[in-house]
Amino acid sequence: MPPHKPVALIVGASRGIGRQVAIDLSKNGYIAAKSTSDANSSSSFPPDPNSPASTINTVAREIQEAGGEVLPIQVDTRDHGSIARMVDIKFHRIDTLIYNSGAIWWASVANTPLSRFQLMQRVNPEGLYSVIQSCLPHFADNNWKGRIIVVCPPIYSRFFRGKTAYAMGKIGMSVLVKGLAMDWQREGKSDMAVTGIWPAVSIQSAATSSVSTTDPSLSKDLRHPTIFSDAILSMLRAPVNTVNGMLALDEDYLREYEGVTDFGKYSVVKGAEPRRIMPVKLPDLSVQEQDDEGRRTDSVEIRKRRAKL
């Protein structure tokens, strides 16, 4: 692998949005994809990109046949040991981490069993935290130059409705994006950026295909996942101070930073105008005293001082 070619580690790239992102980034990076299934189970190639027949191995084959470089790696995002082994495979570097892995269950608290809640926490915020922790030494080896993109929503109260358990984990991921961005600002890591991205309109994926298969008329409200990969590619090109700590919607980002005004090419149904599922205006999470930290508290330093006593 040429040392100058950027390396992108994509966690959750076997189908749907993750597959599209992996394929579209393959022109610029060495892609590591994630799945728990095997391409040998696929009876045709290429398989339906939103079906279980699409795996890290079929995606790898698609990338290779298009002339790209790829290394498919199986990982269990619930297991820190599995994550550490994935990251420690002999990459010469990691320039970009994209976390797309996720578990979903939309129901009331009463109809969400504890086991389902725990699964979502382990895959969503805990999986993300574990992957980031495992990647930090690689970013350090790269003189703290890199990008992280996380599939997580902007923070607003309507998001909690009807899916509280799911929202607790996904909003936790958004908090991690905002907080890690602040860490890097405080630490002077001016070449590191972490950004959240979320769809303004539902994306054609494994999650939405189950619904649209039951009611094909719902396809008119879907967009192709290429809108996601286009936005991510733009974010990776953007200046650090523009995207660090940003929680962006794909459509709004492309409109503001790439000047896109016609989103028709992304519609699954030609000529359709998909319904926007996200608010037009999102709350500003900053406060007047945003830069006033008061007295800093660092538990690591406190523990070190206690150990010396």
C-alpha positions in Angstrom: 0.0 0.0 0.0 1.5 3.4 -1.0 2.4 5.3 2.2 0.8 8.5 0.9 -2.6 7.0 0.4 -5.1 7.8 3.2 -6.5 5.0 5.2 -10.2 5.0 6.2 -11.5 2.6 8.8 -15.3 2.2 8.4 -17.1 0.3 11.1 -20.4 -0.9 9.8 -19.9 -1.2 6.1 -21.6 -4.5 5.0 -24.7 -2.9 3.5 -26.9 0.1 3.1 -25.3 3.4 4.0 -22.0 1.9 5.2 -21.6 0.0 2.0 -22.1 3.1 -0.1 -19.7 5.1 2.0 -17.0 2.4 1.7 -17.4 2.2 -2.1 -17.3 6.0 -2.5 -14.3 6.4 -0.3 -12.4 3.6 -1.9 -11.0 6.0 -4.5 -9.2 7.8 -1.7 -8.5 5.3 1.0 -7.9 1.8 2.3 -11.2 0.6 3.6 -11.7 -1.7 6.6 -15.3 -2.9 6.7 -17.2 -4.7 9.4 -19.8 -7.5 9.5 -20.5 -10.8 11.2 -21.6 -12.7 8.0 -19.8 -14.3 5.1 -19.9 -13.5 1.4 -20.0 -17.2 0.5 -23.6 -17.3 1.6 -24.5 -15.0 -1.3 -26.1 -16.8 -4.3 -25.6 -13.9 -6.7 -23.2 -11.0 -7.2 -23.6 -8.2 -6.5 -26.3 -8.9 -4.0 -29.1 -6.6 -2.9 -27.1 -3.9 -1.0 -29.8 -3.6 1.7 -30.1 -7.4 2.3 -28.3 -9.8 4.6 -26.6 -11.2 1.4 -24.5 -8.0 1.3 -21.5 -8.6 3.6 -18.1 -7.1 4.2 -16.7 -9.6 1.7 -19.1 -8.8 -1.1 -18.5 -5.1 -0.5 -14.8 -5.8 -0.7 -15.2 -7.6 -4.0 -17.2 -4.6 -5.4 -14.4 -2.3 -4.4 -11.6 -4.5 -5.7 -13.4 -5.0 -9.1 -13.6 -1.2 -9.4 -9.8 -1.0 -8.8 -9.9 0.1 -5.1 -8.0 -1.3 -2.1 -9.8 -2.9 0.7 -9.3 -5.1 3.8 -12.5 -6.7 5.2 -12.3 -7.3 8.9 -14.9 -9.0 11.0 -15.6 -7.4 14.4 -18.1 -7.5 17.2 -18.7 -3.9 18.4 -20.0 -5.2 21.7 -16.6 -6.7 22.5 -13.7 -4.3 23.2 -11.2 -7.2 22.6 -12.6 -7.7 19.2 -12.4 -4.0 18.4 -8.8 -3.8 19.7 -7.8 -6.7 17.4 -9.5 -5.1 14.4 -7.6 -1.8 15.0 -4.3 -3.5 15.7 -4.2 -5.3 12.4 -1.1 -4.0 10.7 -2.4 -0.8 9.3 0.5 1.6 8.4 -1.8 4.4 9.6 -5.4 5.4 10.2 -6.4 8.8 8.8 -10.2 8.5 9.0 -12.6 6.6 11.3 -16.2 6.4 10.3 -18.6 4.8 12.8 -21.8 3.6 11.2 -22.5 0.5 13.3 -25.8 0.6 15.1 -28.6 -1.3 16.8 -32.2 0.0 16.5 -35.4 -0.6 18.4 -38.1 2.1 18.3 -40.7 1.6 21.0 -41.9 3.0 24.3 -40.0 2.4 27.5 -42.7 -0.1 28.6 -42.2 -2.0 25.4 -38.4 -2.0 25.4 -37.0 -4.9 27.4 -33.9 -4.3 29.4 -32.0 -6.8 27.2 -32.8 -4.7 24.1 -31.8 -1.5 25.8 -28.5 -3.0 26.9 -27.8 -4.3 23.3 -28.3 -0.8 21.9 -26.0 0.8 24.5 -23.3 -1.7 23.8 -23.4 -1.3 20.1 -24.1 2.4 19.9 -22.4 4.6 22.5 -20.2 1.9 24.0 -19.1 0.5 20.7 -18.2 4.0 19.4 -16.3 4.9 22.6 -14.3 1.6 22.4 -13.4 2.1 18.7 -12.3 5.7 19.3 -10.2 4.7 22.3 -8.5 2.0 20.3 -7.8 4.4 17.4 -6.4 7.3 19.4 -2.8 5.8 19.5 -2.9 5.6 15.7 -3.9 9.2 15.5 -1.1 10.0 17.9 1.4 8.2 15.7 0.1 10.3 12.8 1.0 13.5 14.8 -2.6 14.0 15.7 -3.8 14.5 12.1 -7.1 12.8 11.4 -10.9 12.8 11.1 -13.7 11.0 12.8 -17.2 10.9 11.3 -20.0 9.4 13.5 -23.6 8.6 12.3 -25.5 10.3 15.2 -28.3 12.9 15.4 -28.4 16.5 16.3 -29.7 17.0 19.8 -33.3 18.2 20.2 -36.2 16.9 22.4 -38.6 15.7 19.7 -36.0 13.0 18.8 -36.8 11.2 22.2 -40.4 10.6 21.4 -41.5 7.0 21.0 -37.9 5.7 21.1 -36.4 6.8 24.4 -34.1 3.8 24.9 -32.7 4.2 21.4 -32.4 7.9 21.7 -30.5 7.6 25.0 -27.7 5.8 23.1 -27.7 7.8 19.9 -27.7 11.2 21.8 -24.9 9.8 23.9 -22.9 9.4 20.7 -23.7 13.0 19.8 -22.5 14.1 23.2 -19.3 12.2 22.6 -18.8 14.1 19.3 -19.3 17.5 21.0 -17.1 16.6 24.0 -14.2 15.0 22.1 -14.2 18.1 19.9 -13.8 20.2 23.0 -11.0 18.0 24.3 -9.0 18.5 21.2 -9.6 22.2 21.2 -8.3 22.4 24.8 -5.4 20.1 24.0 -4.3 22.2 21.0 -4.9 19.3 18.5 -5.7 21.6 15.7 -5.5 18.9 13.0 -8.1 16.6 14.5 -11.9 16.9 13.8 -14.8 14.8 14.9 -18.2 15.3 13.2 -21.7 13.9 13.5 -23.9 13.3 10.5 -27.6 12.3 10.2 -30.1 12.2 7.4 -32.6 15.0 6.9 -34.7 12.6 4.8 -35.0 8.8 5.3 -32.2 6.9 3.4 -32.7 3.7 1.5 -31.1 1.1 3.8 -31.6 -2.2 5.5 -33.7 -0.5 8.2 -36.0 1.3 5.8 -36.3 -1.5 3.2 -38.3 -3.6 5.6 -41.0 -0.9 5.7 -40.9 0.1 2.1 -41.2 -3.6 1.1 -44.4 -3.9 3.0 -45.7 -0.6 1.6 -43.9 0.3 -1.7 -45.6 3.7 -1.8 -43.2 4.8 1.0 -40.3 4.6 -1.4 -41.2 8.0 -2.6 -40.0 9.4 0.8 -36.5 7.8 0.5 -33.2 9.0 -0.8 -30.2 7.0 -2.1 -27.3 6.7 0.4 -25.1 8.5 -2.1 -26.2 11.8 -0.4 -24.6 10.5 2.8 -21.3 9.6 1.1 -21.2 12.9 -0.8 -21.7 14.8 2.5 -19.0 12.7 4.3 -16.5 13.3 1.5 -17.1 17.0 1.7 -16.6 16.9 5.5 -13.3 15.2 5.1 -12.1 17.9 2.8 -13.4 20.8 5.0 -11.2 22.8 7.3 -11.0 21.4 10.9 -12.4 24.5 12.5 -15.5 24.2 10.2 -16.5 20.7 11.1 -15.0 19.9 14.5 -17.9 19.3 16.9 -20.5 19.8 14.2 -23.7 17.7 14.3 -24.9 18.1 10.7 -27.8 16.9 8.6 -26.6 15.6 5.2 -28.9 17.9 3.1 -28.3 21.0 5.1 -24.5 20.5 5.0 -24.4 20.0 1.3 -26.6 23.1 0.8 -24.5 25.3 3.0 -21.0 24.2 2.2 -21.2 22.7 -1.3 -23.9 25.0 -2.7 -26.2 22.1 -3.7 -29.8 23.3 -4.4 -31.2 20.4 -6.4 -31.5 17.2 -4.4 -33.6 15.4 -7.0 -30.8 13.1 -8.1 -30.8 11.5 -4.7 -34.5 10.5 -4.7 -35.2 6.8 -5.0 -38.4 7.5 -6.9 -37.6 9.8 -9.8 -39.4 13.2 -9.6 -40.5 12.6 -6.0 -40.0 15.1 -3.3 -39.2 13.0 -0.1 -40.7 14.2 3.1 -38.2 15.8 5.5 -38.1 14.0 8.8 -35.9 16.4 10.7 -36.6 19.9 12.0 -35.8 22.8 9.6 -34.2 24.7 12.5 -32.3 23.0 15.3 -31.6 24.5 18.8 -28.3 26.2 19.6 -26.7 24.2 22.4 -24.2 26.9 23.4 -24.7 29.3 26.3 -23.5 32.8 27.1 -20.8 31.5 29.4 -19.7 28.9 26.9 -16.0 29.6 27.2 -16.0 30.0 31.1 -14.8 26.6 32.4 -14.5 27.8 36.0 -12.1 25.6 37.9 -11.0 22.7 35.8 -11.2 19.3 37.4 -9.2 16.3 36.1 -9.8 13.0 37.8 -6.6 11.6 36.4 -4.5 14.4 38.0 -6.4 14.0 41.3 -5.6 10.3 41.4 -2.0 11.0 40.6 -1.7 13.5 43.5 -3.4 11.1 45.9 -1.0 8.3 44.9 1.9 10.5 45.9 0.5 11.1 49.4 
